Amino acid sequence: MTSPDRRSAAPVLLFLLLVFSSPVAAWKKEEFRSCKQTPFCKRARTRAPHSLPGFSVSDVSLSDGSVSGRLVPSPSIRQVTDEDPSAEAAVDDAAQRPLLFRLSVYHGGILRLEIDEDPSSAPTPKRRFRLPDVLLPDLEDRRLWLARLSSPSGVAATSFYLADGFEGILRHDPFEIVVRRTGSEGEPVLSFNSHGLFDYEQLREKKEGEDWAESFRSHTDSRPHGPQSISFDVSFHGANFVYGIPEHASPSLSLRPTRGPGVDESEPYRLFNLDVFEYLHDSPFGIYGSIPFMLSHGTRSTSGFFWLNAAEMQIDVLAPGWDDSAAPNAGRIDTFWMSEAGVVDAFFFVGPGPKDVLKQYASVTGTQAMPQEFAVAYHQCRWNYRDEEDVAAVDAAFDEHDIPYDVLWLDIEHTDGKRYFTWDRMLFPHPEEMQKKLAAKGRHMVTIVDPHIKRDDSFYVHKEATEKGYYVKDASGNDFDGWCWPGSSSYTDMLNPEIREWWADKFSYKNYVGSTASLYIWNDMNEPSVFNGPEVTMPRDAIHHGQVEHRELHNAYGYYFHMATADGLLKRGNGKDRPFVLSRAFFAGSQRYGAIWTGDNSADWDHLRVSVPMILNLGLNGMSFSGADVGGFFGNPEVDLLVRWYQLGAYYPFFRGHAHHDTKRREPWLFGEENTALMREAIHIRYSLLPYYYTLFREAATSGIPVMRPLWLEFPADKETYDNGEAFMVGSSLLVQGVYEKNQKSVSVYLPAGASWFNLRNGVKSDGGVSLKLDASEDSIPSFQRAGTIIPRKDRFRRSSTQMVNDPYTLVIALNGSLAVEGELYIDDGKSYDFEQGAYIHRRFVFADNRLTSIDIRPSRAGEKKFSSDCTIERIILLGLPSGAKKAVAAPGNHEMNIELGPLTLRKGSKPIARTIRKPNVRVADDWSIRIL
């Protein structure tokens, strides 16, 4: 990410220069392990269906309201094959020990499966790691107490209630779990181990002469506890496609098959958090974050599966016929899950609708944290803005060119020698004054804080961490010493709650000298990235709190770091100020702590295209607040690419321009007035839509439904939407189609069936269920409003979102054939947690029978605090209103207004094409109605 520290000694300079010619400089396939180079993956992937001896179920009972019992291994002897010659496949006592299982049911249609070793028969003191602090703390309060079990006639099985219309089936021999619909047909929804691929390498003592170490390139993993992998198959029934398990880059919205007939030799989808620079735009290779949650969708069913496990995971999506069946099941998608370590702690989500599955997942891992309103606006970043003068010049240039922005970012060069929580006092001598100047315009600053701590005895953070024993240890028990931007670095052990609390204190104004209330944080490199480590990460045999190996929690390290940083900002504000923390690494539950982005992308058209399916899959996996670096981090974008990226990025949930320090400066005003105007217009569109986005973030925070959505989430019956990764919905009302090719003259836009659509460029109405071929206009990308919806806007542009707080609103009403529509508007103070005590406005706008009505939908039990606003509605745009309507009357007050033609937007040169009610001057906080005469 940067050039070597100018204060570093020559050896450090030489090392970092060498680093830049290896993995972190660009993608080099040979620097990263393939499945064939990963023994647990290679072993598991060679197994054929039903080739393992398998397990049978015994001692089934109800215990504490859950189904429990034992999984007894088959008496068959495990065979050593040419494909699996290692001692790990040899006959041993571990393969014959029973496992313990537990099945629990939770409110809303959720089944949990836990499988672990029996500690009473364990030959070693080592226990398998169970990931803490990821699931919501009140989850157990929502567990259903099962009162009885049933036995289906004719089969050795146990059935139990799961949800209305669904039941769980535990088949005894061989072991299998089926989630199915109740009724005579018993249609399956999800199944586990239907193909007999469940395998559990139990911990055991090392045999004489046995070598458990694994080597990759110049690195050796000691593996002191030996093989401990788990694998199993999961089938999604009634599915056309599967989605999720980020993070991977692909132009495909759905997960393509990785193995089976018609699939060239390929890799499984890898979940292993890695610092990958200039990642490939189409690859199953894992990059910065991992969420082991997959969901399926088809005409008959939507369901989901989540494995709570932070060890390395590899997942195959299997093509029909992969199991050599004579008649492949076209209504089923089989998947194969492999992990290096951990336990089985898995959740089955029954749906039945797409949004039901997302809500069920959110009820387990949490919803998106409600952001401050400024964070939803535009962010300007670069590695690096050089000094205070550069910051002031960039800030002033935004004003000079009439371009709003809310946040200016500083990368690692702002620090004193890569010591985080410090400032380079030559370049940034007055950091507090610098921040206050931005704050005077309603703007904020973000600085970077990475997990690697410079090993410098004069650095107070390092000194404290060393004295308190707060660093991750290496396999020998010493403080782990790896290389990153500062040179020699150590990494705090964020698994330990005590250390997270200590870290949080570092963000106080006393400890972070030079910080102010308008300063927020960026966590980068938190996979964690270690330049001289295997695959540019921490060795797997490093040791964390409780003697947990790094291999067992690797994918969650960044999650804990993100959590501790967010808690630090929360403490800094005495629990009143909502944190803003952007993280590169993530895991399930990261949505509770802030935003993420898709990492170090490249300035090319392919990366522009893949940004959409990447962000859509992140949203499906709970991460609503995500985006991609506008313009591409690496390289110099062509001007037309940069413009198109601003036009698309203006609709990302997280909207930030960012660039590598070796690139040319690319602030929006540097490419000639014509291009500046196009980028200004794109940013203006985002600012006008801030009320809509903020309302959608409220929905995400309360329900788990993402801000940016694949088309099929809103149109689940329309097959044409199932694998469309080029267009997307913003909420339920707005459809956006990107332009992804250089010199593209036209663009095809599919408008989903079941609705009519209004082109937001010219107000033209089109039917759904068709593809429109449109000119690829240089001044915008296609966007359509769904008939039957209302979108709130603010059309007066200020320097920042903070300065728009008191501005009036515009309502854009898109009438459907029955002239009936709905929309919502959510408002609070945009920064505090007072909304949790009821301090907010939540209105529903309903248009029916030629009357627009504003209804208060804030529950009376929301809380004692209130929020008020004097903001009014200044324009109501009515798309699809019959031309005969000439007047309207507002009540109360019987204020009469004319209905006239007006512009659809306030951009320069817009023509009067939409019927408009100007200055109704009704307050957004009040009950009122406007009747069309």
Order of alpha helices (4+ residues) and beta strands (2+ residues): alpha-alpha-beta-beta-beta-beta-beta-beta-beta-beta-beta-beta-beta-beta-beta-beta-beta-beta-beta-beta-beta-beta-alpha-beta-alpha-beta-alpha-beta-beta-alpha-beta-beta-alpha-beta-beta-beta-alpha-alpha-beta-beta-alpha-beta-alpha-beta-alpha-alpha-beta-alpha-beta-beta-beta-beta-beta-beta-beta-beta-beta-beta-beta-beta-beta-beta-beta-beta-beta
